[in-house]
Amino acid sequence: MNIDIITIFPEIFDFYLGQSLISKAQKKGVLKIKTHQLRDFTNDKHNTVDDKPFGGGRGMVLKAEPIIGALKVLGYFGGRSNRVTSTKSKVKVILFSPRGKKFTQKMATNWAKQSQLIFICGRYEAIDERVAKNLATDVVSIGDYVLMGGELPALVAIEAVARLLPGAVGNSEALIGERITKTGGFIEYPQYTRPDVVEIKGKKARVPKVLLSGNHKKIDEWRAKHSKVIE
Ligand code: ADE
């Protein structure tokens, strides 16, 4: 899978993506992540990416043209259509915005089946609405709060998707086999590891007995009872 990130802060990604399991996944060739500096797609000498809002108002708006330029370089709208529409094609152009559809596990499962994800990270007060209307296949929010830009949402989405890619994380096949529901949700239950007793605030905190029993039927029942399906 290829992930292309359009941002004015590519450095934000360098450190994080160079550290975690995601860096390993990239070395293994499971995932290829590339950042693109939005300012490189401007054509004035100050590399302007923002301008004042039509109709007046506070703050600045991210311009559509540099984003159009970046998408062209990434191979988009090579000619007739200037909207990325096909739902069949395995490419998604995702704009992060607090006004978007809520990001969910199901969405991550669907994105993990694509061959390319293009993330557009907003900054400033807003992004020219034509990006959402005419370019993005999906406008996505990671939650009902307003961040300063789309970079952290993009990282959140990368983590959620990368762990689902076969071969990306050590046990991803186990994850896919056992803990993904038919509808693309993910089953989470409490887990413990050794030792079976630890002392916390002067009291013994024990692992539930059933997990030490070796009785797999009972263990499965216990897990089912304590599970939360993340959808
Ligand atoms: N940009 C600013 N806030 C955001 C949010 N909550 N989700 C996605 N993109 C954002």
Boltz pocket constraint, residues with backbone or C-beta under 6 A from the ligand:
constraints:
  - pocket:
      binder: B
      contacts: [[A, 96], [A, 97], [A, 98], [A, 122], [A, 140], [A, 141], [A, 142], [A, 143], [A, 144], [A, 145], [A, 146], [A, 147], [A, 148], [A, 149], [A, 150], [A, 153]]
      max_distance: 6.0
